[in-house]
Amino acid sequence: KNGFFTFDPGFMSTASCESSITFIDGDEGVLLHRGYPIEQLAVSSDYLETCYLLLNGELPTPAQKEEFTAEIKKHSAVDPSVANIIKSFKRESHPMAILCSAVAALAAVYNDEIDITDEASRKLTAYRLIGQMPTLSAMVYKHSKGEEFIAPDDSLSYAENYLNMTFGTAGKAPNVSKTIAKAMDRIFVLHADHEQNASTSTVRLSGSSGTNPFAAIAAGISTLWGPAHGGANEAVLKMLEEIGTVENIEACVARAKDKTSGFRLMGFGHRVYKNFDPRAKVMKQTCDEVLAELGLENDPLLAIAKRLEQIALEDPYFISKKLYPNVDFYSGIIMKAIGIPTEMFTVIFALGRAVGWYSHWNEMVSGPYKIGRPRQQYTGSPKRDYPNK
Ligand code: SDX
């Protein structure tokens, strides 16, 4: 069930590993989770229902959804030892570095209780991961602000709870906008899974040694952090802010077309999609809705993003390279409008993707599997003897 490798000129790719979780047709811009189009899930479902679908293969009945939600809430509190690890970091540390360490610390907290071969143990681990990712993410943010942590509140929805733990005030009643919570939940859905991307492949390869699942997920978080992957949402905002005005867009596009510059248009291009990333379309629609609801429809960054998208989509270079906006292009604008600082964007990507990483790990370890062992094309010296001295 692990990938076998075929060598393509220039890079080695995982040709395939069997999975029934997510299907992508990059040429057609299709993304299905257990057969359901992402465009429909993002608008009609919610994150916990999508989690259930990714983990179990079918949408939950109302009773199953209620039980699943209760289990997630039951396991959303974080062990004090992990809270102390978060507090031990310098406040200005990058949130992804802290999150990665915190999730690795969950491996220490639960290691003695986890039996990879036991389905009930794997389910409990899923509840703990999905339940605690929002709590950990909020703790990371609160620590950076020097503010007191807020405990999970079972009376709130998943997204409302995350927003309250992040932006609420300890000891005060929650006061979360339904509009913002709906947008946050949709961002979680749009990031939930994406087949064998770099971070998910890392979790599978790491998990294939039989290691602790939290340790494998921490490896996935490390991979996601990079600007070529999940770190792109943070890089998009920085790029839009550097562009500054619509007048500067042409120069930015010209720089992205100049290979010697080493600069790439952040939020554009994709290894698989050679058409629109379907998530980008929903993200753009959500961006318009949220900014209108917040009275920010004239946000200058949104104007720059829309004009940049239009120019790039009409540019012969980008057309020839089949470069389209990807999931990261609009997500940052929404998150900035919600009040989330740029350095937390990839943390939110990791929060949404945790269920995808876990679903792939669980799919692999639920059946017979072998340790992954990528091979290479050797380009070094031929065999030679050690010189006689
Ligand atoms: C995510 O894999 C996944 O599913 C990832 C993800 C997920 O949900 O897990 O979808 C999330 O990571 C989305 C991608 C976020 N990253 C960015 O937006 C960063 C900017 N994008 C590029 O770095 C790039 O497009 C990648 C890394 C995303 C894709 O890499 P590829 O397909 O390997 O690109 P490539 O290097 O093969 O590019 C093909 C050509 C090259 O030119 P030539 O060598 O053919 O002359 O297109 C050019 C590239 O130079 N190119 C770009 C470009 N992306 C590719 N030129 C300018 N700007 C860009 N963004």
Residues whose N, C-alpha, C, O or C-beta is under 5 A from the ligand:
A	BS01	SDX	H194 N197 A198 P227 A228 H229 G230 A232 A256 F263 R264 L265 M266 G267 F268 G269 H270 R271 K321 N326 D328
